């Protein structure tokens, strides 16, 4: 729907008299079957109050040519063209129009019409024109079925230097209303993804391992937030040029920032506790454990502390990444950006501290000393002595033809001999006693059977 002044509809000029307008209307009736537009144009031009709007539009009709061309084009114009046309139109509404008062009165005098008394009438007519253009533009933009195309146009608008105008403000209000539902859907998606990040970090703070999928969820959150920002960015920048902040964006940034701080605090709470517990151990003051803990408890805490450092580093790096994402997306929120910059410095300082602790090595608890060489040699000698005694008894038994005694002690000699020779291999396994027990039982059974 083009916006055309009544003069252009009839083919008239502001200096044409009432009689000339009548003639032009009659000419239209001869060549057109639909006279509604022409009769409406004639009625407006012969009414001094309604005529003023058309006089203004006629004098600056070149300003509206690009707009009408954009509205009626068979192929949609590019986002850049849309932005330049709409911003230019907004600038035109903001310009001084003092030249109109004299020009319009001169044309009216030439055409025989009543002159306008003051410039306030022109201001009222301009307001009416602006309202009409807003209505037509809103209707046109609503016809764009692809919402991302609409967002692209408004992103181009806010990137045009000095785009600010009342006309653009009204278009922005309609844009926010039209995209309210999709903005809410995308914000919900962002919050749900961040809740998954929060769940991973909370599990880690509660003693579980840090999930290796945390960076993946951070990347998904970044993608979702930037997708939301495609639609929210025009509203943020428009609020910024008016010295304010977009309310919904401010709330989202505030909520996520607070959650990042809370996740950081919770993640280092246990780390701080372990550090306090193992403080003396970490400072290599082993002689005075302190804090009322045993050395074993301190060593255990130190192990947990050192094992947790790499995971804590990964978590802090992810939180820094999230802060960087927030800084990029919410750059237009000046107060929030300042707070996020300070948050990033604090997180980087914490990261540097963790990096200094990362090279620490785990000091194992003193292990039980291995048994002395003297102790296990005595045991071996004892088994050797028993083997020798059994051997002597065996020889005596066979020499006096007591085969039962000889066989029994033959078995015991072999058992004690094996235990003596393999002492170092059998001692820790605890099988020597079973060898002796089996040998005694077998020897006894064999001896009894041979009697």
Beta strands, then each sheet from edge to edge (+ up, - down):
end
